[in-house]
């Protein structure tokens, strides 16, 4: 059986930011791809803070102060 570990929100935030930085350092990606990675980081933290109840709408509104359609439209998605 594996040991259950507990991490602080700050620690998780640092870990996902570091993971994004590692990916950006290793792979040449365009701005749109970087935006999707940043969205994943923000989604991870928002979902964690909401105890797994946040939706994509919640993530985008909380982190970008726009609705999903506006966020997508600004990025040509």
C-alpha positions, 0 to 999 in steps of 0.5 A: 500500500502506498503512503498518502501524502498531503501537500499545501496549495502553495506547494502544488502551485509551485510544482505545476508552475515548475512543470510548465516551465520545464515544458516551455524550456524543452519544447518550442511552442507557439503562444496559443499552445503556451496559453493552453498550458497556462490554462491547465495550470490555472484549472489545476489550482482552481479545481483544487481550491474548489474541492473538485467542483470547478467547471471550465467556466469557473476556471476562465472567469476566475483567472481571466475575468471573461467568459469561455466564449470570449476567452476562446475568441481572443485566442482564435479557438 
